[in-house]
Amino acid sequence: MSTPADHLWMHFSRMAGADKAPVIVRGEGAYIWDDRGKRYLDGLAGLFVNQLGHGRTDLAAVAAEQASTLAYFPLWSYAHPSARELAEKVASLAPGDLDHVFFTSGGGEAVESAWKLAKNYFRLTGKPQKHKVISRAIAYHGTTHGALSITGLPALKQMFEPLVPSTFRVPSTNIYRAPLHGDDPEAFGRWAADQIEVAIEQEGPDTVAAVFLEPVQNAGGCFPPPPGYFQRVREICDRHDVLLVSDEVICAFGRLGTMFGAERYGYQPDIITCAKGLTSGYAPLGAMIASARLFEPFREPGAMFAHGYTFGGHPVATAVGLKNLQIFEQEGVLEHVRANEAGFRATLERLSDLPIVGDVRGDGYFYGLELVKDKATKETFDDAESERLLRGFLSTALFDAGLYCRADDRGDPVIQLSPPLICDQSHFDEIEQVLRGVLTEAWSRL
């Protein structure tokens, strides 16, 4: 006889043994509980999503009220109040002239929308050959065919090829493994940015539409930008009339202590893609935020961006998003992150005394710990060793010890941490204690 577990096809999951997957039934604050009643610290905010913590009845109440008033209506030639109000709010918070908000159901759709807008914009402005995209090695930008094509993770792409053509990769900002200038962050930043110009010139500036970059690159384990990196990229994009897309599906809405990651690092994008923290996970919603310049051609009579999603800008989701951003202001969430981020960094850096921890990197409430075989040489683990370390031990051991986080090897082996933005020093200490015990045991097993 089959059970409910036999019918659920989980995402990014090995389905052998999936019937034994943990079942999470409740959340409150920074903690979640499984169906056996055991409590875990949510060290990943679900999936870089739950900024305000679990169990917020105020957000649930807004969702219920909206659903009872207008549960659904599309944005296809019609509007509804919560979509208009949230678009106005997001536009007021976005940097510079990013003032037009195109809602989607999630982050991958936002990335897809940004690429389509870039191509459509250049077609309307007399440069139809500009369609190619530059992105970084190891970077993850989504799973739809367009977003997956922009993604720089070959192992995620091979089984779905052929993908959308015309995407090209440049080096990431992983200074820990920098091929050049590893002892000079500013020089490394200039070098890494200049590789974008090399790629644009190799492909031909008249064919390149956009550069897609995360403020802090997630895949590979949290690569912050070196000093001056984004300023140099902005200059390069301006020189070649290439759009700079800041993919902030993770980094927007407080994750780095600012509403948008571009603010943290002082650069002006042409488009921001976002999702996740926009509703703190209480409803699915994403957005592409575009500059006034990009919107202008669509004001012409008969012009239309022939693109959209059934659930993009869903009334319940946009109502929750608006309340979520109101709570950010009322409860001083950004201020809380900025006041506590140094403590989070310092607490994680205490783990540097462990022989298995090679690098601790990140910003705000977004960190990666790179694991190594030899700290002196930075020797990493081979594929078989990484499999045994991450999936054979760490993932289960960390969860059993009461910490939900991510042990990942898209790139070199890392542990990723991205707790709810309500967390404080007591939560950081708990994270460090669990990591110290489990990583010590992992090293002894090696």
C-alpha positions as CSV (number, residue, x, y, z in Angstrom):
1,M,0.0,0.0,0.0
2,S,1.3,3.4,-0.9
3,T,1.8,6.3,1.5
4,P,1.7,10.1,1.0
5,A,5.5,10.0,0.8
6,D,5.4,7.8,-2.3
7,H,3.7,10.5,-4.4
8,L,5.6,13.7,-3.5
9,W,8.4,14.4,-6.0
10,M,10.7,16.7,-4.1
11,H,12.8,19.5,-5.6
12,F,16.6,19.1,-6.0
13,S,16.4,15.9,-4.0
14,R,17.7,12.3,-4.5
15,M,14.5,10.4,-4.4
16,A,16.0,7.1,-3.2
17,G,15.1,7.0,0.5
18,A,12.9,10.1,0.1
19,D,10.2,8.4,2.2
20,K,12.5,9.0,5.2
21,A,13.0,12.7,4.6
22,P,12.3,15.0,7.6
23,V,8.8,16.4,7.8
24,I,8.7,19.9,9.1
25,V,5.3,20.8,10.6
26,R,5.6,24.1,12.5
27,G,7.7,27.2,12.8
28,E,8.0,30.0,15.3
29,G,10.6,32.8,15.3
30,A,14.0,31.4,14.3
31,Y,13.0,27.8,15.0
32,I,11.2,24.9,13.2
33,W,9.8,21.6,14.5
34,D,9.5,18.2,12.8
35,D,6.6,15.8,13.1
36,R,8.3,14.1,16.0
37,G,8.4,17.3,18.0
38,K,12.1,18.0,17.7
39,R,13.2,21.6,17.4
40,Y,15.8,23.0,15.0
41,L,17.4,26.4,14.6
42,D,16.6,27.6,11.0
43,G,20.1,28.6,10.0
44,L,19.1,29.1,6.3
45,A,15.8,31.1,6.7
46,G,14.1,28.2,4.9
47,L,15.9,28.9,1.6
48,F,17.3,32.4,2.1
49,V,13.6,33.5,2.4
50,N,12.2,33.9,5.9
51,Q,13.5,37.3,6.9
52,L,11.0,38.0,9.7
53,G,10.9,34.5,11.2
54,H,8.2,31.9,11.3
55,G,4.7,32.1,12.8
56,R,3.9,35.7,12.1
57,T,0.2,35.9,12.7
58,D,0.1,39.5,11.3
59,L,1.2,38.4,7.9
60,A,-1.1,35.4,8.0
61,A,-4.0,37.7,8.9
62,V,-3.3,40.0,5.9
63,A,-3.3,36.9,3.6
64,A,-6.6,35.7,5.0
65,E,-8.2,39.1,4.7
66,Q,-7.1,39.6,1.1
67,A,-8.1,36.1,0.1
68,S,-11.6,36.7,1.5
69,T,-11.8,40.0,-0.4
70,L,-10.2,39.2,-3.8
71,A,-8.4,35.9,-3.9
72,Y,-7.2,36.1,-7.4
73,F,-7.2,38.3,-10.5
74,P,-4.5,38.5,-13.2
75,L,-2.4,41.6,-14.1
76,W,-3.1,41.0,-17.8
77,S,-4.7,44.3,-18.9
78,Y,-6.2,44.7,-15.4
79,A,-4.9,45.9,-12.1
80,H,-5.8,45.4,-8.4
81,P,-5.0,47.6,-5.4
82,S,-2.4,45.5,-3.6
83,A,-0.3,45.1,-6.7
84,R,-0.3,48.8,-7.4
85,E,0.5,49.7,-3.7
86,L,3.3,47.2,-3.5
87,A,4.8,48.3,-6.8
88,E,4.7,51.9,-5.5
89,K,6.4,50.9,-2.3
90,V,9.1,48.8,-4.0
91,A,9.8,51.6,-6.5
92,S,10.2,54.1,-3.6
93,L,12.8,51.8,-2.0
94,A,14.8,50.8,-5.1
95,P,18.0,52.8,-5.8
96,G,18.2,55.5,-8.5
97,D,15.6,55.5,-11.2
98,L,14.5,51.9,-10.8
99,D,10.8,52.8,-10.7
100,H,8.8,50.2,-12.7
101,V,8.0,46.9,-11.1
102,F,7.1,43.7,-13.0
103,F,5.8,41.0,-10.7
104,T,6.5,37.3,-11.1
105,S,5.8,34.2,-9.0
106,G,9.5,33.8,-8.0
107,G,13.1,34.5,-8.6
108,G,13.8,32.3,-11.7
109,E,10.9,34.0,-13.4
110,A,12.3,37.4,-12.5
111,V,15.6,36.5,-14.1
112,E,13.8,35.2,-17.2
113,S,11.9,38.4,-17.4
114,A,15.0,40.6,-17.1
115,W,16.7,38.8,-20.1
116,K,13.6,39.1,-22.2
117,L,13.3,42.8,-21.3
118,A,16.9,43.4,-22.2
119,K,16.4,41.8,-25.7
120,N,13.1,43.5,-26.2
121,Y,14.4,47.0,-25.2
122,F,17.4,46.8,-27.6
123,R,15.1,45.7,-30.4
124,L,12.8,48.7,-29.8
125,T,15.7,51.1,-29.7
126,G,17.4,50.0,-32.9
127,K,20.0,47.5,-31.7
128,P,18.4,44.1,-32.4
129,Q,21.6,42.2,-32.4
130,K,22.2,42.9,-28.7
131,H,20.9,39.7,-27.1
132,K,23.9,37.9,-25.4
133,V,24.4,37.7,-21.6
134,I,27.5,37.6,-19.5
135,S,27.4,35.9,-16.1
136,R,29.9,34.4,-13.6
137,A,31.3,30.9,-13.2
138,I,29.5,28.8,-10.6
139,A,26.7,31.4,-10.2
140,Y,23.1,30.1,-9.9
141,H,20.4,32.2,-11.5
142,G,17.4,29.8,-11.7
143,T,16.0,26.7,-13.3
144,T,13.8,27.9,-16.2
145,H,15.6,27.4,-19.6
146,G,16.6,31.0,-19.9
147,A,17.7,31.4,-16.3
148,L,19.5,28.0,-16.3
149,S,21.4,29.1,-19.5
150,I,22.7,32.1,-17.5
151,T,23.6,29.9,-14.6
152,G,27.3,28.9,-14.4
153,L,27.0,25.4,-12.9
154,P,27.6,22.8,-15.7
155,A,26.4,19.9,-13.6
156,L,22.9,21.5,-13.3
157,K,22.7,22.1,-17.0
158,Q,24.0,19.0,-18.8
159,M,20.8,16.9,-18.5
160,F,18.7,19.7,-20.0
161,E,20.8,20.7,-22.9
162,P,20.5,22.1,-25.5
163,L,19.7,25.3,-23.6
164,V,19.2,28.9,-24.8
165,P,22.3,29.9,-26.7
166,S,24.3,33.2,-26.3
167,T,25.4,33.1,-22.6
168,F,29.0,33.4,-21.6
169,R,30.9,33.0,-18.3
170,V,33.6,35.1,-16.5
171,P,35.4,34.4,-13.3
172,S,33.7,34.9,-9.9
173,T,35.0,37.1,-7.1
174,N,36.3,34.2,-5.0
175,I,39.5,35.8,-3.7
176,Y,40.3,32.8,-1.5
177,R,41.1,30.9,-4.7
178,A,42.1,33.9,-6.8
179,P,44.3,33.0,-9.8
180,L,45.9,36.4,-9.6
181,H,46.2,39.2,-7.0
182,G,45.0,37.0,-4.1
183,D,46.9,39.3,-1.7
184,D,45.4,42.5,-3.1
185,P,41.6,42.8,-3.0
186,E,41.5,46.0,-5.0
187,A,43.7,44.6,-7.8
188,F,41.8,41.4,-7.8
189,G,38.5,43.3,-8.1
190,R,39.9,45.3,-11.1
191,W,41.1,42.1,-12.7
192,A,37.8,40.2,-12.2
193,A,35.8,43.2,-13.5
194,D,38.1,43.6,-16.5
195,Q,37.3,40.0,-17.5
196,I,33.8,41.1,-18.2
197,E,35.1,43.7,-20.6
198,V,37.3,41.0,-22.3
199,A,34.2,38.8,-22.7
200,I,32.1,41.7,-24.1
201,E,34.8,42.6,-26.6
202,Q,35.4,39.0,-27.7
203,E,31.7,38.6,-28.4
204,G,31.3,42.1,-29.9
205,P,29.7,44.9,-27.9
206,D,27.0,45.3,-30.5
207,T,25.8,41.7,-29.6
208,V,25.9,41.8,-25.8
209,A,22.7,42.9,-24.0
210,A,23.3,42.4,-20.3
211,V,25.6,41.3,-17.5
212,F,23.9,39.3,-14.7
213,L,25.7,39.5,-11.3
214,E,24.6,38.8,-7.7
215,P,25.8,41.4,-5.1
216,V,27.1,38.4,-3.1
217,Q,27.4,35.3,-5.2
218,N,25.6,32.5,-3.5
219,A,26.7,29.3,-5.3
220,G,30.2,28.4,-4.3
221,G,29.7,29.7,-0.9
222,C,29.1,33.5,-0.6
223,F,31.6,35.5,-2.6
224,P,31.4,39.2,-1.7
225,P,32.6,41.7,-4.2
226,P,36.2,43.1,-3.8
227,P,36.5,46.9,-3.3
228,G,35.7,48.8,-6.5
229,Y,34.5,45.8,-8.4
230,F,31.0,46.9,-9.1
231,Q,32.1,50.5,-9.8
232,R,34.4,49.1,-12.5
233,V,31.7,46.8,-13.9
234,R,29.3,49.9,-14.1
235,E,31.9,51.8,-16.1
236,I,32.4,48.8,-18.5
237,C,28.7,48.4,-19.0
238,D,28.2,52.1,-19.7
239,R,31.1,52.1,-22.2
240,H,29.6,49.3,-24.2
241,D,25.9,50.1,-23.7
242,V,25.3,46.9,-21.8
243,L,22.7,46.6,-19.1
244,L,23.8,45.7,-15.6
245,V,21.3,43.3,-13.9
246,S,21.7,42.9,-10.2
247,D,20.3,39.5,-9.3
248,E,19.1,40.0,-5.8
249,V,16.8,37.1,-5.4
250,I,18.7,36.3,-2.2
251,C,20.5,39.6,-1.4
252,A,17.5,42.0,-1.4
253,F,15.2,42.9,1.5
254,G,17.7,43.0,4.4
255,R,19.9,40.0,3.9
256,L,22.9,42.3,3.7
257,G,21.6,45.0,6.1
258,T,20.2,47.2,3.3
259,M,17.0,47.0,1.3
260,F,18.9,46.1,-1.8
261,G,22.4,44.7,-2.2
262,A,23.3,47.3,-4.7
263,E,23.0,49.9,-1.9
264,R,25.4,48.0,0.3
265,Y,28.2,48.1,-2.4
266,G,27.4,51.5,-3.9
267,Y,26.5,50.7,-7.5
268,Q,23.5,51.5,-9.7
269,P,22.0,48.6,-11.7
270,D,19.7,49.0,-14.7
271,I,17.5,46.1,-13.5
272,I,17.1,44.4,-10.1
273,T,15.6,40.9,-9.9
274,C,14.3,39.9,-6.5
275,A,11.9,37.4,-4.7
276,K,12.3,35.4,-1.5
277,G,12.5,38.1,1.2
278,L,9.9,40.2,-0.5
279,T,7.2,38.4,1.4
280,S,9.4,36.6,3.9
281,G,8.1,33.4,2.4
282,Y,4.5,33.9,3.5
283,A,3.4,33.9,-0.1
284,P,5.3,33.2,-3.4
285,L,6.3,36.4,-5.2
286,G,9.1,37.8,-7.2
287,A,9.8,41.0,-9.1
288,M,11.9,42.6,-11.9
289,I,12.5,46.3,-11.1
290,A,13.5,48.2,-14.2
291,S,14.8,51.7,-14.8
292,A,12.6,54.5,-16.3
293,R,14.9,54.4,-19.4
294,L,14.0,50.8,-20.1
295,F,10.3,51.4,-19.6
296,E,10.2,54.4,-21.9
297,P,9.9,52.5,-25.3
298,F,6.9,50.7,-24.0
299,R,5.0,54.0,-23.5
300,E,4.6,54.3,-27.3
301,P,1.1,53.6,-28.7
302,G,0.7,49.9,-29.5
303,A,3.9,48.9,-27.7
304,M,3.7,45.9,-25.3
305,F,6.0,43.7,-23.3
306,A,4.5,40.4,-24.5
307,H,5.4,38.5,-21.4
308,G,3.7,37.6,-18.1
309,Y,2.7,34.9,-15.6
310,T,-0.7,33.7,-14.4
311,F,0.3,34.1,-10.7
312,G,2.7,37.1,-11.1
313,G,1.5,39.8,-8.8
314,H,-1.1,37.6,-7.1
315,P,-3.4,39.7,-4.9
316,V,-2.7,37.7,-1.7
317,A,1.1,37.6,-2.3
318,T,1.3,41.4,-3.0
319,A,-0.8,42.2,0.1
320,V,1.6,40.1,2.2
321,G,4.6,41.7,0.5
322,L,3.3,45.2,1.4
323,K,2.7,44.2,5.0
324,N,6.1,42.6,5.1
325,L,7.8,45.8,4.1
326,Q,5.8,47.8,6.5
327,I,7.0,45.5,9.3
328,F,10.6,46.1,8.2
329,E,10.1,49.8,8.9
330,Q,8.0,49.4,12.1
331,E,10.4,46.9,13.7
332,G,13.7,48.4,12.4
333,V,14.8,45.2,10.7
334,L,17.5,46.7,8.6
335,E,18.9,48.5,11.7
336,H,18.8,45.3,13.6
337,V,20.9,43.5,11.0
338,R,23.4,46.3,10.8
339,A,23.7,46.4,14.6
340,N,24.3,42.6,14.8
341,E,26.2,41.7,11.7
342,A,29.6,42.2,13.2
343,G,28.7,39.9,16.0
344,F,27.6,37.2,13.5
345,R,30.9,37.5,11.6
346,A,33.0,37.4,14.7
347,T,31.1,34.4,16.0
348,L,31.6,32.4,12.8
349,E,35.2,33.5,12.6
350,R,35.9,31.7,15.9
351,L,35.5,28.5,13.8
352,S,38.7,29.4,11.9
353,D,40.7,27.6,14.6
354,L,39.3,24.3,13.3
355,P,41.6,22.6,10.8
356,I,38.8,21.8,8.4
357,V,37.7,25.5,8.1
358,G,39.7,27.2,5.4
359,D,37.7,30.4,4.8
360,V,34.8,32.3,6.5
361,R,33.3,34.8,4.1
362,G,30.1,36.8,3.5
363,D,28.3,40.0,4.7
364,G,25.3,40.9,6.7
365,Y,23.4,37.7,7.6
366,F,24.8,35.7,4.7
367,Y,27.9,33.5,5.1
368,G,29.8,30.6,3.8
369,L,32.4,28.4,5.4
370,E,34.7,26.7,3.0
371,L,36.0,23.3,4.1
372,V,39.5,22.1,3.2
373,K,41.8,19.1,3.7
374,D,44.8,21.3,4.4
375,K,44.6,24.9,5.6
376,A,48.2,25.7,4.6
377,T,47.9,24.7,1.0
378,K,44.1,25.2,0.7
379,E,43.8,21.7,-0.7
380,T,40.2,20.8,-1.3
381,F,38.4,17.5,-1.3
382,D,37.9,15.4,-4.4
383,D,34.5,14.4,-5.6
384,A,34.3,11.2,-3.7
385,E,35.6,12.7,-0.5
386,S,33.2,15.6,-0.8
387,E,30.3,13.2,-1.3
388,R,31.2,11.3,1.9
389,L,31.8,14.5,3.9
390,L,28.8,16.5,2.9
391,R,26.0,14.0,2.1
392,G,27.5,11.0,4.0
393,F,27.9,12.9,7.2
394,L,27.5,16.7,7.6
395,S,24.0,17.2,6.2
396,T,22.5,14.6,8.5
397,A,24.8,15.3,11.5
398,L,24.1,19.1,11.5
399,F,20.4,18.5,11.3
400,D,20.5,15.8,14.0
401,A,22.4,18.3,16.2
402,G,19.5,20.8,15.8
403,L,20.7,23.1,13.0
404,Y,19.1,23.4,9.6
405,C,21.6,24.9,7.1
406,R,23.2,23.8,3.8
407,A,26.2,21.7,3.2
408,D,26.9,22.2,-0.5
409,D,29.5,21.5,-3.1
410,R,28.5,23.6,-6.1
411,G,32.1,24.6,-6.4
412,D,34.3,23.7,-3.4
413,P,32.7,22.2,-0.3
414,V,31.0,24.8,1.9
415,I,28.5,25.2,4.7
416,Q,26.1,28.1,4.0
417,L,24.3,30.1,6.7
418,S,21.5,32.7,6.2
419,P,19.4,32.9,9.4
420,P,16.2,34.9,9.8
421,L,16.9,38.6,10.2
422,I,15.4,38.6,13.6
423,C,18.3,36.5,15.0
424,D,20.6,37.9,17.6
425,Q,23.8,36.9,19.5
426,S,22.1,34.0,21.3
427,H,21.3,32.4,17.9
428,F,24.8,33.0,16.6
429,D,26.3,31.3,19.6
430,E,24.0,28.3,19.1
431,I,25.0,28.1,15.4
432,E,28.7,28.2,16.3
433,Q,28.3,25.6,19.0
434,V,26.6,23.1,16.7
435,L,29.0,23.7,13.9
436,R,32.0,23.4,16.2
437,G,30.9,20.0,17.5
438,V,29.9,18.5,14.2
439,L,32.9,19.9,12.2
440,T,35.3,18.6,14.9
441,E,33.7,15.1,14.5
442,A,33.9,15.4,10.8
443,W,37.7,16.1,11.0
444,S,38.3,13.2,13.3
445,R,36.5,10.9,10.8
446,L,38.7,12.2,8.0
